[in-house]
Amino acid sequence: MTEADRGSSDRSGGADRRLLILIGMMGAGKTTVGRLLARAAGFEFIDCDRELEARSGAAIATMFELEGEAGFRRREAALLDELTQRAGVVLATGGGAVLREDNRERLRSRGLVIYLQASADEIARRTAGDRSRPLLQGEDPRARIAELLREREPLYRATAHLCFASPAASPRRLVARILAEPRVRALLRSN
């Protein structure tokens, strides 16, 4: 099984919608890769977390503080429902978007879902010192990352049509590999 085939299934997803959806843990590179991928594909790039902050006028950390994670996840689900109805978009989701079953089903059926996979050590390195991530504000962020990965990895794999390792040193090469994937090429050629 190739790297791109891991986590895929026979379901083709919403390839006719011309929507590429990036999932994975915080710090996996969804925003960096998403911007590059959108530029290369001639698509619009939308970061779901940034869009949610812009629309609500509050930082995600503030939403967590005021509404709790459940309140934030409700807002996120409503926004995902709207954004996944668009075409010509590369959508970077928040790391916890896959926690709700309705989100997972919506993502899989409306677009081609790409899981950007990174190790707990790599995620810890990339997010070190980032105070904007409410789930990592504790004494041992590395342990929390490992815990979140254990919980979410099966959900990412079940949601994804394609899976790619996300090395920090080469986002442009990763984008080239994604663009070379037959299902991505077919989506980009569709009307």
Secondary structure, DSSP 8 states (H G I E B T S, - for coil): --TTTTT--S---SGGG-EEEEE--TTSSHHHHHHHHHHHHT-EEEEHHHHHHHHHTS-HHHHHHHHHHHHHHHHHHHHHHHHTT-SSEEEE--TTGGGSHHHHHHHHHHSEEEEEE--HHHHHHHHTT-TT-GGG-SS-HHHHHHHHHHHHHHHHHHH-SEEEE--TT-HHHHHHHHHHSHHHHHHHH--
